[in-house]
Amino acid sequence: MTSPVLADHPVQVRTYGRVPAELISYAARKVEVVLRHAPAPVLLVRIKLSHDRGAAPSEACVRVDVDVNGADVHVRAAAPTLTEAVDLMQRRLRARVQRVHRR
């Protein structure tokens, strides 16, 4: 599924398990906020959201792969809820994108 939320960046979104549509949009917005400040053109964005409610304890995972002008940035975050995992992912993505700028 391709998301139009990041119109300036090609975005691929995949979901596994029960992931509400509003959380897909939430994750895309969080990624967009970070990538507005990318130090170089963003060539590709992949977001994977998964939520396994059958597991004890329940775990939500978010993985984001970004190509910032040839520099690959990969972030993974897990938390009890998807919202928490997305928020954690955003903090990690921001730090890693800033490191691309320093290279």
TATASUL-V56819 format. One record per helix or strand. SS is the DSSP state (~ for helix, > for strand). FROM is the first residue (numbers start at 1). TO is the last residue. If there is no record, write none. Layout:
ss: (SS,SS)
from: (FROM,FROM)
to: (TO,TO)
This chain:
ss: (>,>,~,>,>,>,~)
from: (2,11,21,42,59,71,82)
to: (2,17,35,52,68,79,102)
